[in-house]
Amino acid sequence: MSRKLFGTDGVRGTANTYPMTAEMALMLGAAVGRYFRNEHSGVHRVVIGKDTRLSGYMFENALTAGLTSTGMNVLLLGPVPTPAVGLLTTSMRADLGIMISASHNPAADNGIKFFGPDGFKLSDGVEAEIEALVEAGVRPAQPDNIGRARRIDDGRFRYQERVKSTLPHGLRLDGIKVVVDCANGAAYKTAPEVLWELGADVVQIGTAPNGLNINDNCGSTKPAAAAEAVRRHGADVGLCLDGDADRIILIDENGQVADGDQFMALLAARWAEEDRLKGGTLVATVMSNLGLERFLDDRGLRLERTKVGDRYVVEAMRSGGWNLGGEQSGHIVMTDYATTGDGLMAGMQFLSEMVRTGKRASELTHSFTRVPQLLRNVRYGAGALPLDVDSVKKAIEDAEGMLTGKGRLLIRKSGTEPLIRVMAECEDEDLLSQVVNGIVAEVEAVA
């Protein structure tokens, strides 16, 4: 069954533009409510969290209307990280969890992510069934079965206690100065409070959301401000979260940025030493650097690659029985602790390793030498998809021939934005630039 509304991570787009309209959110709420509410008697619950975007109010209300119309009781968490929704869906025995967020996207965008009663994101198949319900229309509940809605004031604090509980008992962060960039997003209160409660000296940026500044020159996709703050304050480490706090980028004491690949290498090696890495396998996407794969091979460990998207990483982890995975972009998934990527929880694991080893951040964020990698994004407009144009196909075919035996090429359409992503890896950096820039030029010519 095909999907039209759902992309790589839920439904996403520009607010007040299809499909991210209040009308569609109401229909989605009704459809997903009908899907998860069976016809048996009893209480049916859904928890809803959101980030700090202005449009979050609109979608929260629209979803609530749709859900209550089908008899679902709605528990509103307010601004919380995405992983908090996964956690609270299970701990509050809800039938469904919803996060209103466009993650790292600009403030004008928004999105709706769904979690099943087990706290994991929905499969492609379930999303397709929900789309079919949206198209067919949903029969509302009888008047005496309409659902209720209420605010849950302590959801954020429940999540914060869970994050702290993942650290070794008694571990404290005294003496560590941490710059935390919350991207003016969902973790703007949560992250600084957790770090302070554990004893860290906290320098916080990106903690003054106004509805329009989420991810605005801050957070995991724009770490320059945090890097400058690390240098200016003489901090030991910087933690950069994105708008919904399900990913993290690290900054060492010198202001150097380390991506998710380096973080995963550190955790995989450490967990393997402790016999905690299930199946000796790390799950990552096709975007992860070849250097990571070589690092794991040298240690007798295995890299399992998936499509781009943390939900596909999680699906592979669950299928294979593995417990560590993630993305180069900073999603770190540890299913021993959480059901989805969790930037703050991952940051706590890194700080724990700093305390345990007594090493500087720079010593822990450079586990392997990266193979030169170049990624360029090309935005396209309405009309034909550039990847379907013959001139672009020919450029890609030629590039693949040039890289044969020397590197690899990955071309894909973004699942969250109208972008064509062109990525290549090659030891020969001149060839690398030639290949990527050649394809980008062809895409731009028809975009």
Secondary structure, DSSP 8 states (H G I E B T S, - for coil): ---SS-BTTBEEEETTBTTBSHHHHHHHHHHHHHHH--SSSS--EEEEEE-S-TTHHHHHHHHHHHHHHTT-EEEEEEE--HHHHHHHHHHTT-SEEEEE--TTS-TTEEEEEEE-TTSSB--HHHHHHHHHHHHH------GGG---EEE-TTHHHHHHHHHHHTS-TT---TT-EEEEE-TTSTTTTHHHHHHHHTT-EEEEES----SS-TTSS-STT-THHHHHHHHHHT-SEEEEE-TTSS-EEEE-TTS-EE-HHHHHHHHHHHHHHTT-SGGGEEEEETTS-HHHHHHHHHTT-EEEEE-SSHHHHHHHHHHHT--EEE-TTS-EEETTT-SS--HHHHHHHHHHHHHHH---HHHHS-SS----EEEEEEE--SSS-GGGSHHHHHHHHHHHHHHTTTEEEEEEE-SSSSEEEEEEEES-HHHHHHHHHHHHHHHHHH-
